[in-house]
Structures are given as structure tokens and as C-alpha cells.
Amino acid sequence: MSTINTNTQSTQYIQTLSKQALKEKKQTLSDQLKVINNTIESHRKQFCDQQEKIEHIQERVFPKLMKISDQYGSDSMIRIKNKQIREQPSNSFLKKLFFGNRYKSELKIAAEIAESKKSHITASEFSNYLDQKISKYETENNELTQTICSAKKSLPSIKKELTQINAQLEKIQLQEAKTEKITEEKNDFALIYQSNAGCKAINAQARNVSGPSIHSARLDGKKIIREYERVHGSDIFTKGNKHYIFKLKYYAEKLNSLVETATQNWYTPTMTTEKTYRGQGMTIQGLQTLIQHFNADKNHDHKTVYQVGQFFSTSSRYEIAERFAKPRDNEVKVIFTVMGNSGSEIDVSDGLRFNDNEREKLYSPLANFTVTNLTRSSAQNNDYTYHITLEEVPLQKGAKLLPY
């Protein structure tokens, strides 16, 4: 009698498995479920077949044997003719003469059915054989019933585990689709942002959304297209990139939704802190406000939390930050050292990236920072550089706008 392995692994760690591991586990469980169901079905068929044989013996064969035993005696021989039990051959001389060979064959068939080595078998011997056969069928059917019951008990746990795995795979697929959509949206944003006209308009709109500016920004898609043609050549959009003309114009027109979507997409805090740099000019008033807050924080053992209010571009190369630290009138030179965990690289596909080698890491307007250090370098030609260290902190409600 075959047995079924119904053991299943604990579902405790299903959510920690990789997609590939989940798919492999699903296949294993599906195969196991198929084997169990096939075994149950085959055992049921075997049970029914044997039950029919028992009923046939009890309802059809035994009555015939009893009739023969009552009429001719239990020790009388039986024969099988046309698959039917018949009484022993007639003692008639003529019948023996004409049908003797057939009688011998029919007697032998009865003996062979009863698995006897003799040339004939009696009614009582055949009855005993059938009793043993019924007993064997009943024993096997009991074992089949136990196996079927055991297999049925294992089905709910396997189906439950499969349901959990399918749910987890669906969750992963939804997350992959979401990630793919975000990646595409970030790529579309980067197409606009990497251009000078696009970057200026995007940050103007971001400042409008964040509050420091009351003026909505506007962007002409044709300006961005001309900038791409200037950087990559006038034929850039005839090299399989023609569809980008529509994208650039579309997102230029939908600047507000582009900024709102990118604000969420580019805020991706992680557990890894990276050091980058940012150079810029800062108004004297903005610097003084920052210094006042920094000193007050030290005196009160408190750190003011700032939001950047725009897309905050940084670089892993210090010399790039120095290159951008060009103050205008009434501004001072500032270089930020940014210790952050939510920045992302700018990625533009299909050979459209501007090869500026800035090693840029971009932070969302949602990124929050505290000032952990603020120093001023020695003057060179009456030119001071202020070094400000920003450390990213979790998003906090009511964060102040970083002074510019």
C-alpha cells in the first residue's frame, strides 16, 4: 500500500523568501498537491473496484455456490463455463464422450481462478478461497480509507501555504510594477531636470509648492529640445528617440504634476548614509539666520530641523561643489557637506544623458536636515567660504525652510 508524504514547511518565513524561492516553493507545493489528489483519486477508484468485487462475490457468486453445495454437496467439483459457475460434470457416458475435454478445461479454469495447482476444485474450496479474497479486499480497503483520510487532512495546510505564497507573489508583482512605474517616472523627470531650463523651472515650481514662492513656474518644451540638440547634435531625435520630443513637451506643460510626483518618488530614505557636497551662493541674511539658529541650538541642546524646499542637487566630488559655489552680489560662498540617506542618482536612458560627470546625488524637497557644524574658512582675497554640515533626519512636520 502506498503512502503519501504530507509534511509541509512552516509558513513563518514565507515573507522573507525571494521571488525565485517563492516560485520554487509554489511549484514544489503544487506538485505535492497534484500527487496527493492523484493518489486520493486512484485510491478511491481502487476502493470502489474492490468494493464492487466484494458485492459481486457476496450477491452473485456465493448464492450460486450455496445452491450447488445444497444440491450436489460441498465436496462436489465446480467448473466455469462462459464465466459462470456450473455444477460438476454429468456422469452420463455420452456426455463424457462428447464433452469430456471441455469439462476438463472448465474444471481447470475454476481451479486456476482459485489459484489452485490441482486440475479441479470443490465448491467448499472455492468458497474458502473467496472468503480469503473478501478478507484481503476489506483489509486493503481499510488501508486505502486511512491513506485517503490522512491525505485529505494534509490538503488544507498545503492549500493555505499556497494561498499565502500566491498572495506574497502578487504583492511582489505589484511592488515590481510600482517600482517599474516609479523608475519610468524618475527617468522622465531626469529628462527635464538635467537641462538648465528644466532644472530652473522645476526648482521654481518646487519652491512654489513648498511655500517660499508664490509664483508658479512655466516651462517651454522647445527650450529643452533645443538644449538637447545643442548638447547631442541636431539629429539626436532622429536616432530612434523621436518619441522623446512628445515626452519633453508633455512634461514641460505638466510641470506641476511632474514636480509633485517627483517629490514623492525621489524621497527614498535608506539605512545607508552617504557623504556628498553642494556649493552655492547664500544671501547674507539667510546665512545670518542659519548661524543664529545654529548657535541657539547649541545653547539649548536642541537642533532645528530644516526642509530644503526644492530638489537639492549634490555631488560626491568636492571639486564640483566648489565649481558651483559662486556667490552673486550680497551673497556669500557656501559649501554644504551633506550626510544623507535618501538621495538618488540621476539616470537618463537611451544615450540622452548630459556627460557632465558631476556624480550627482539628488534629494527630494521632502528631505529634512539638521546643521551639525558651521565654520568659516580663512579669507582669501577678502573672500570667505562657509562650510556647513547637514545631517539628514526623518521627515518631521513643521520643519523650517532652509535659508537661501
Kinemage of the C-alpha trace (Angstrom):
@kinemage 1
@onewidth
@group {chain A} dominant
@subgroup {mainchain}
@vectorlist {calphas} color= white
{ca met a 1} P 0.000 0.000 0.000
{ca ser a 2} L 1.482 3.356 -0.998
{ca thr a 3} L 1.853 6.222 1.465
{ca ile a 4} L 1.866 9.968 0.875
{ca asn a 5} L 4.374 12.480 2.229
{ca thr a 6} L 2.104 15.199 3.607
{ca asn a 7} L 4.705 17.207 5.507
{ca thr a 8} L 4.824 20.917 4.665
{ca gln a 9} L 7.302 23.513 5.799
{ca ser a 10} L 6.346 26.223 8.249
{ca thr a 11} L 4.876 29.361 6.697
{ca gln a 12} L 6.550 31.566 9.303
{ca tyr a 13} L 9.294 32.767 6.971
{ca ile a 14} L 7.360 32.952 3.686
{ca gln a 15} L 7.541 36.737 3.621
{ca thr a 16} L 11.345 36.643 3.890
{ca leu a 17} L 11.783 34.436 0.819
{ca ser a 18} L 12.911 35.874 -2.501
{ca lys a 19} L 10.623 35.862 -5.521
{ca gln a 20} L 12.549 32.966 -7.075
{ca ala a 21} L 12.427 30.991 -3.820
{ca leu a 22} L 8.677 31.614 -3.567
{ca lys a 23} L 8.139 30.435 -7.151
{ca glu a 24} L 10.174 27.290 -6.494
{ca lys a 25} L 8.278 26.629 -3.262
{ca lys a 26} L 4.980 27.182 -5.065
{ca gln a 27} L 5.979 24.656 -7.730
{ca thr a 28} L 7.002 22.137 -5.068
{ca leu a 29} L 3.713 22.518 -3.195
{ca ser a 30} L 1.704 22.425 -6.433
{ca asp a 31} L 3.445 19.210 -7.441
{ca gln a 32} L 2.826 17.781 -3.975
{ca leu a 33} L -0.835 18.782 -4.166
{ca lys a 34} L -1.140 17.137 -7.575
{ca val a 35} L 0.436 13.915 -6.303
{ca ile a 36} L -1.884 13.834 -3.282
{ca asn a 37} L -5.010 14.496 -5.354
{ca asn a 38} L -3.996 11.887 -7.937
{ca thr a 39} L -3.295 9.385 -5.170
{ca ile a 40} L -6.639 10.081 -3.499
{ca glu a 41} L -8.385 9.632 -6.830
{ca ser a 42} L -6.555 6.375 -7.647
{ca his a 43} L -7.172 5.032 -4.123
{ca arg a 44} L -10.858 5.897 -4.378
{ca lys a 45} L -11.073 4.050 -7.696
{ca gln a 46} L -9.261 1.038 -6.259
{ca phe a 47} L -11.549 1.097 -3.212
{ca cys a 48} L -14.670 1.229 -5.394
{ca asp a 49} L -13.406 -1.526 -7.697
{ca gln a 50} L -12.685 -3.835 -4.768
{ca gln a 51} L -15.971 -2.982 -3.080
{ca glu a 52} L -17.781 -3.934 -6.275
{ca lys a 53} L -15.887 -7.239 -6.325
{ca ile a 54} L -16.894 -7.938 -2.717
{ca glu a 55} L -20.536 -7.185 -3.517
{ca his a 56} L -20.375 -9.344 -6.656
{ca ile a 57} L -18.981 -12.294 -4.695
{ca gln a 58} L -21.483 -11.896 -1.872
{ca glu a 59} L -24.554 -11.226 -4.000
{ca arg a 60} L -23.878 -13.311 -7.134
{ca val a 61} L -21.203 -15.948 -6.561
{ca phe a 62} L -21.925 -17.166 -3.027
{ca pro a 63} L -25.637 -17.836 -3.705
{ca lys a 64} L -24.664 -19.932 -6.736
{ca leu a 65} L -22.091 -21.895 -4.713
{ca met a 66} L -24.594 -22.498 -1.923
{ca lys a 67} L -27.118 -23.791 -4.425
{ca ile a 68} L -24.538 -26.201 -5.898
{ca ser a 69} L -23.466 -27.330 -2.405
{ca asp a 70} L -27.051 -27.908 -1.332
{ca gln a 71} L -27.828 -29.880 -4.473
{ca tyr a 72} L -24.590 -31.805 -5.057
{ca gly a 73} L -22.684 -31.449 -1.776
{ca ser a 74} L -19.919 -29.113 -0.695
{ca asp a 75} L -17.295 -31.577 -1.912
{ca ser a 76} L -18.674 -31.605 -5.415
{ca met a 77} L -16.486 -30.172 -8.129
{ca ile a 78} L -17.325 -26.916 -9.841
{ca arg a 79} L -16.447 -25.652 -13.289
{ca ile a 80} L -16.506 -22.312 -15.095
{ca lys a 81} L -18.443 -22.080 -18.332
{ca asn a 82} L -18.735 -18.754 -20.137
{ca lys a 83} L -17.539 -17.047 -16.927
{ca gln a 84} L -20.375 -18.610 -14.960
{ca ile a 85} L -20.111 -21.184 -12.125
{ca arg a 86} L -21.598 -24.514 -13.041
{ca glu a 87} L -22.109 -27.781 -11.150
{ca gln a 88} L -19.763 -30.722 -11.615
{ca pro a 89} L -19.825 -32.542 -14.996
{ca ser a 90} L -22.552 -35.058 -15.703
{ca asn a 91} L -21.773 -38.761 -15.207
{ca ser a 92} L -23.517 -39.535 -18.469
{ca phe a 93} L -21.336 -41.738 -20.657
{ca leu a 94} L -22.376 -39.962 -23.832
{ca lys a 95} L -21.759 -36.512 -22.413
{ca lys a 96} L -18.345 -37.565 -21.171
{ca leu a 97} L -17.648 -38.976 -24.584
{ca phe a 98} L -18.646 -35.870 -26.475
{ca phe a 99} L -17.825 -33.122 -23.911
{ca gly a 100} L -15.128 -34.699 -21.772
{ca asn a 101} L -12.308 -32.436 -22.965
{ca arg a 102} L -14.450 -29.336 -22.496
{ca tyr a 103} L -15.383 -30.455 -18.970
{ca lys a 104} L -11.705 -30.905 -18.088
{ca ser a 105} L -10.942 -27.418 -19.399
{ca glu a 106} L -13.829 -25.861 -17.427
{ca leu a 107} L -12.736 -27.668 -14.241
{ca lys a 108} L -9.176 -26.431 -14.718
{ca ile a 109} L -10.356 -22.836 -15.243
{ca ala a 110} L -12.180 -22.953 -11.871
{ca ala a 111} L -9.021 -24.298 -10.191
{ca glu a 112} L -6.857 -21.599 -11.802
{ca ile a 113} L -9.232 -18.849 -10.684
{ca ala a 114} L -8.882 -20.136 -7.113
{ca glu a 115} L -5.090 -20.186 -7.602
{ca ser a 116} L -5.034 -23.966 -7.048
{ca lys a 117} L -2.382 -26.222 -8.545
{ca lys a 118} L -4.868 -29.075 -8.853
{ca ser a 119} L -6.803 -29.885 -12.007
{ca his a 120} L -10.130 -29.290 -10.272
{ca ile a 121} L -11.596 -27.660 -7.164
{ca thr a 122} L -14.625 -28.299 -4.930
{ca ala a 123} L -17.409 -25.894 -4.031
{ca ser a 124} L -16.183 -25.639 -0.413
{ca glu a 125} L -12.585 -24.960 -1.556
{ca phe a 126} L -13.764 -22.276 -3.943
{ca ser a 127} L -15.917 -20.753 -1.183
{ca asn a 128} L -12.931 -20.676 1.202
{ca tyr a 129} L -10.836 -19.014 -1.493
{ca leu a 130} L -13.485 -16.333 -1.985
{ca asp a 131} L -13.712 -15.742 1.787
{ca gln a 132} L -9.970 -15.100 1.831
{ca lys a 133} L -10.327 -12.833 -1.193
{ca ile a 134} L -13.038 -10.793 0.529
{ca ser a 135} L -10.937 -10.552 3.680
{ca lys a 136} L -7.987 -9.302 1.626
{ca tyr a 137} L -10.138 -6.723 -0.180
{ca glu a 138} L -11.597 -5.490 3.124
{ca thr a 139} L -8.128 -5.169 4.688
{ca glu a 140} L -6.840 -3.266 1.666
{ca asn a 141} L -9.913 -1.036 1.629
{ca asn a 142} L -9.388 -0.181 5.299
{ca glu a 143} L -5.803 0.801 4.495
{ca leu a 144} L -6.973 2.785 1.473
{ca thr a 145} L -9.519 4.608 3.636
{ca gln a 146} L -6.855 5.513 6.200
{ca thr a 147} L -4.490 6.749 3.481
{ca ile a 148} L -7.235 8.826 1.870
{ca cys a 149} L -8.219 10.355 5.231
{ca ser a 150} L -4.593 11.166 6.037
{ca ala a 151} L -4.107 12.748 2.621
{ca lys a 152} L -7.286 14.807 2.965
{ca lys a 153} L -6.080 16.140 6.320
{ca ser a 154} L -2.897 17.447 4.702
{ca leu a 155} L -4.702 19.339 1.924
{ca pro a 156} L -5.872 22.381 3.966
{ca ser a 157} L -2.363 23.205 5.232
{ca ile a 158} L -0.854 22.870 1.747
{ca lys a 159} L -3.631 24.972 0.195
{ca lys a 160} L -3.222 27.570 2.948
{ca glu a 161} L 0.512 27.774 2.315
{ca leu a 162} L -0.087 28.044 -1.430
{ca thr a 163} L -2.582 30.855 -0.803
{ca gln a 164} L -0.005 32.698 1.300
{ca ile a 165} L 2.676 32.211 -1.345
{ca asn a 166} L 0.348 33.384 -4.130
{ca ala a 167} L -0.558 36.447 -2.064
{ca gln a 168} L 3.119 37.197 -1.458
{ca leu a 169} L 3.960 36.724 -5.143
{ca glu a 170} L 1.088 39.030 -6.086
{ca lys a 171} L 2.392 41.571 -3.584
{ca ile a 172} L 5.870 41.314 -5.107
{ca gln a 173} L 4.461 41.676 -8.623
{ca leu a 174} L 2.505 44.764 -7.590
{ca gln a 175} L 5.619 46.194 -5.957
{ca glu a 176} L 7.654 45.428 -9.084
{ca ala a 177} L 5.042 47.159 -11.219
{ca lys a 178} L 5.083 50.119 -8.841
{ca thr a 179} L 8.891 50.221 -8.867
{ca glu a 180} L 8.922 49.993 -12.658
{ca lys a 181} L 6.422 52.861 -12.858
{ca ile a 182} L 8.466 54.960 -10.423
{ca thr a 183} L 11.656 54.221 -12.370
{ca glu a 184} L 9.969 55.352 -15.572
{ca glu a 185} L 8.639 58.486 -13.865
{ca lys a 186} L 12.080 59.268 -12.420
{ca asn a 187} L 13.622 58.830 -15.860
{ca asp a 188} L 11.042 61.217 -17.348
{ca phe a 189} L 11.766 63.718 -14.572
{ca ala a 190} L 15.514 63.405 -15.168
{ca leu a 191} L 15.000 64.167 -18.870
{ca ile a 192} L 13.650 67.572 -17.886
{ca tyr a 193} L 15.759 68.189 -14.784
{ca gln a 194} L 19.174 67.647 -16.383
{ca ser a 195} L 18.588 70.549 -18.747
{ca asn a 196} L 19.353 74.052 -17.488
{ca ala a 197} L 15.920 75.389 -18.420
{ca gly a 198} L 14.206 72.375 -16.891
{ca cys a 199} L 16.189 72.459 -13.640
{ca lys a 200} L 15.464 76.156 -13.150
{ca ala a 201} L 11.723 75.744 -13.784
{ca ile a 202} L 11.424 72.583 -11.667
{ca asn a 203} L 13.016 74.176 -8.607
{ca ala a 204} L 10.979 77.345 -9.080
{ca gln a 205} L 7.822 75.219 -9.054
{ca ala a 206} L 9.099 73.168 -6.089
{ca arg a 207} L 9.639 76.377 -4.097
{ca asn a 208} L 6.115 77.423 -5.032
{ca val a 209} L 4.726 74.113 -3.728
{ca ser a 210} L 6.866 74.266 -0.562
{ca gly a 211} L 5.755 77.787 0.242
{ca pro a 212} L 8.669 80.216 -0.128
{ca ser a 213} L 7.485 81.402 -3.544
{ca ile a 214} L 4.017 82.496 -4.582
{ca his a 215} L 4.744 82.342 -8.292
{ca ser a 216} L 4.034 79.216 -10.326
{ca ala a 217} L 6.733 78.324 -12.813
{ca arg a 218} L 6.290 77.872 -16.536
{ca leu a 219} L 8.458 75.893 -18.921
{ca asp a 220} L 8.699 75.948 -22.700
{ca gly a 221} L 9.374 72.446 -24.010
{ca lys a 222} L 11.010 73.853 -27.131
{ca lys a 223} L 13.804 75.325 -24.996
{ca ile a 224} L 14.613 71.887 -23.602
{ca ile a 225} L 14.548 70.318 -27.064
{ca arg a 226} L 16.980 72.955 -28.348
{ca glu a 227} L 19.257 72.288 -25.368
{ca tyr a 228} L 19.317 68.550 -26.168
{ca glu a 229} L 20.105 69.323 -29.801
{ca arg a 230} L 22.894 71.651 -28.730
{ca val a 231} L 24.445 69.004 -26.443
{ca his a 232} L 23.891 65.868 -28.533
{ca gly a 233} L 23.615 67.247 -32.054
{ca ser a 234} L 20.696 68.360 -34.178
{ca asp a 235} L 19.946 64.786 -35.236
{ca ile a 236} L 19.549 63.411 -31.674
{ca phe a 237} L 15.798 62.916 -32.093
{ca thr a 238} L 16.132 61.077 -35.414
{ca lys a 239} L 18.164 58.208 -33.890
{ca gly a 240} L 15.227 56.228 -32.534
{ca asn a 241} L 14.452 58.895 -29.932
{ca lys a 242} L 11.695 60.711 -31.795
{ca his a 243} L 9.120 59.811 -29.118
{ca tyr a 244} L 11.082 61.855 -26.584
{ca ile a 245} L 10.046 65.071 -28.335
{ca phe a 246} L 6.474 64.398 -27.236
{ca lys a 247} L 7.609 63.499 -23.701
{ca leu a 248} L 9.685 66.647 -23.286
{ca lys a 249} L 6.837 68.869 -24.477
{ca tyr a 250} L 4.255 66.978 -22.416
{ca tyr a 251} L 6.140 67.195 -19.109
{ca ala a 252} L 7.034 70.817 -19.752
{ca glu a 253} L 3.299 71.539 -19.983
{ca lys a 254} L 2.545 69.325 -16.944
{ca leu a 255} L 5.294 70.859 -14.818
{ca asn a 256} L 3.240 70.977 -11.619
{ca ser a 257} L 2.266 67.288 -11.691
{ca leu a 258} L 5.839 66.388 -12.706
{ca val a 259} L 7.184 68.166 -9.614
{ca glu a 260} L 4.556 66.710 -7.271
{ca thr a 261} L 5.181 63.144 -8.485
{ca ala a 262} L 8.969 63.525 -8.406
{ca thr a 263} L 8.846 64.980 -4.890
{ca gln a 264} L 7.432 61.668 -3.674
{ca asn a 265} L 9.482 59.418 -5.974
{ca trp a 266} L 12.823 60.943 -5.050
{ca tyr a 267} L 12.283 60.705 -1.305
{ca thr a 268} L 13.626 57.225 -0.600
{ca pro a 269} L 15.227 57.019 2.880
{ca thr a 270} L 17.576 54.085 3.415
{ca met a 271} L 19.772 52.774 6.232
{ca thr a 272} L 22.952 53.853 4.410
{ca thr a 273} L 24.417 57.332 4.895
{ca glu a 274} L 26.413 58.816 2.024
{ca lys a 275} L 28.596 61.911 2.001
{ca thr a 276} L 28.106 64.379 -0.832
{ca tyr a 277} L 28.772 68.078 -1.351
{ca arg a 278} L 26.887 71.085 -2.613
{ca gly a 279} L 28.263 74.509 -3.477
{ca gln a 280} L 26.135 77.635 -3.868
{ca gly a 281} L 25.780 81.259 -3.016
{ca met a 282} L 23.675 82.169 0.025
{ca thr a 283} L 22.249 85.546 0.906
{ca ile a 284} L 23.892 87.271 3.840
{ca gln a 285} L 20.508 87.394 5.568
{ca gly a 286} L 19.983 83.668 5.006
{ca leu a 287} L 23.425 82.859 6.406
{ca gln a 288} L 22.862 85.039 9.454
{ca thr a 289} L 19.549 83.286 10.141
{ca leu a 290} L 21.263 79.908 9.855
{ca ile a 291} L 24.070 80.982 12.215
{ca gln a 292} L 21.586 82.335 14.761
{ca his a 293} L 19.628 79.082 14.799
{ca phe a 294} L 22.833 77.040 14.984
{ca asn a 295} L 24.144 78.979 17.988
{ca ala a 296} L 20.757 78.913 19.705
{ca asp a 297} L 20.570 75.153 19.197
{ca lys a 298} L 23.952 74.704 20.880
{ca asn a 299} L 22.885 76.777 23.871
{ca his a 300} L 19.635 74.900 24.325
{ca asp a 301} L 20.815 71.407 23.371
{ca his a 302} L 18.329 71.403 20.517
{ca lys a 303} L 18.659 71.076 16.764
{ca thr a 304} L 16.466 72.946 14.321
{ca val a 305} L 15.105 70.740 11.543
{ca tyr a 306} L 15.119 72.181 8.023
{ca gln a 307} L 13.411 71.186 4.812
{ca val a 308} L 15.304 72.017 1.637
{ca gly a 309} L 12.178 73.252 -0.172
{ca gln a 310} L 13.475 72.314 -3.618
{ca phe a 311} L 15.309 69.497 -5.371
{ca phe a 312} L 18.654 69.598 -3.602
{ca ser a 313} L 21.448 68.678 -6.002
{ca thr a 314} L 24.702 67.380 -4.509
{ca ser a 315} L 27.832 65.687 -5.847
{ca ser a 316} L 30.186 63.066 -4.499
{ca arg a 317} L 33.031 65.177 -5.927
{ca tyr a 318} L 34.096 68.108 -3.757
{ca glu a 319} L 35.586 69.992 -6.721
{ca ile a 320} L 32.171 70.015 -8.402
{ca ala a 321} L 30.677 71.680 -5.318
{ca glu a 322} L 33.452 74.283 -5.395
{ca arg a 323} L 32.691 74.979 -9.044
{ca phe a 324} L 29.057 75.777 -8.213
{ca ala a 325} L 29.898 77.894 -5.155
{ca lys a 326} L 29.704 81.204 -6.999
{ca pro a 327} L 28.029 83.919 -4.926
{ca arg a 328} L 26.284 86.829 -6.580
{ca asp a 329} L 26.015 90.331 -5.159
{ca asn a 330} L 25.024 90.349 -1.482
{ca glu a 331} L 25.731 86.623 -1.234
{ca val a 332} L 28.434 84.572 0.447
{ca lys a 333} L 30.156 81.403 -0.732
{ca val a 334} L 28.782 78.272 0.930
{ca ile a 335} L 29.782 74.622 0.626
{ca phe a 336} L 27.499 72.055 2.220
{ca thr a 337} L 28.763 68.679 3.346
{ca val a 338} L 25.658 66.519 3.181
{ca met a 339} L 25.395 63.339 5.243
{ca gly a 340} L 22.207 61.900 3.793
{ca asn a 341} L 20.399 58.631 3.192
{ca ser a 342} L 17.544 59.462 0.805
{ca gly a 343} L 19.392 60.823 -2.219
{ca ser a 344} L 19.247 59.122 -5.620
{ca glu a 345} L 21.371 59.320 -8.730
{ca ile a 346} L 20.129 60.999 -11.882
{ca asp a 347} L 19.652 58.349 -14.547
{ca val a 348} L 18.783 59.139 -18.164
{ca ser a 349} L 18.446 56.328 -20.703
{ca asp a 350} L 18.886 55.920 -24.467
{ca gly a 351} L 22.094 57.946 -24.666
{ca leu a 352} L 20.390 61.223 -23.739
{ca arg a 353} L 22.427 61.877 -20.608
{ca phe a 354} L 24.434 65.088 -20.485
{ca asn a 355} L 28.025 63.942 -19.923
{ca asp a 356} L 28.901 66.457 -17.245
{ca asn a 357} L 30.426 63.824 -14.912
{ca glu a 358} L 29.033 65.627 -11.885
{ca arg a 359} L 28.396 62.353 -9.977
{ca glu a 360} L 25.113 63.906 -8.897
{ca lys a 361} L 23.006 62.741 -5.963
{ca leu a 362} L 19.588 64.412 -5.834
{ca tyr a 363} L 17.454 64.946 -2.721
{ca ser a 364} L 13.693 65.499 -2.726
{ca pro a 365} L 12.181 68.717 -1.346
{ca leu a 366} L 10.823 66.459 1.412
{ca ala a 367} L 14.312 65.710 2.764
{ca asn a 368} L 14.880 67.061 6.296
{ca phe a 369} L 18.256 68.013 7.751
{ca thr a 370} L 19.859 69.455 10.850
{ca val a 371} L 23.001 71.596 10.892
{ca thr a 372} L 25.708 69.744 12.833
{ca asn a 373} L 28.638 72.020 12.044
{ca leu a 374} L 29.156 75.523 10.693
{ca thr a 375} L 32.599 77.086 10.169
{ca arg a 376} L 34.212 79.831 8.117
{ca ser a 377} L 37.480 79.357 6.297
{ca ser a 378} L 40.267 81.911 6.367
{ca ala a 379} L 39.779 84.771 3.977
{ca gln a 380} L 41.486 84.634 0.606
{ca asn a 381} L 41.415 87.975 -1.153
{ca asn a 382} L 38.670 89.052 1.262
{ca asp a 383} L 36.666 86.004 0.147
{ca tyr a 384} L 35.333 83.729 2.885
{ca thr a 385} L 33.921 80.245 2.389
{ca tyr a 386} L 31.347 78.983 4.852
{ca his a 387} L 31.356 75.237 5.423
{ca ile a 388} L 28.049 73.849 6.646
{ca thr a 389} L 27.464 70.193 7.526
{ca leu a 390} L 23.929 68.886 7.062
{ca glu a 391} L 22.808 65.577 8.552
{ca glu a 392} L 19.590 64.021 7.258
{ca val a 393} L 16.894 63.208 9.802
{ca pro a 394} L 13.455 61.595 9.421
{ca leu a 395} L 10.675 63.675 7.919
{ca gln a 396} L 9.193 65.986 10.557
{ca lys a 397} L 6.093 68.115 10.500
{ca gly a 398} L 6.751 71.827 10.833
{ca ala a 399} L 10.365 71.739 9.624
{ca lys a 400} L 11.718 75.213 8.807
{ca leu a 401} L 12.717 76.117 5.277
{ca leu a 402} L 16.495 76.076 4.819
{ca pro a 403} L 17.556 79.729 4.377
{ca tyr a 404} L 18.986 80.574 0.984
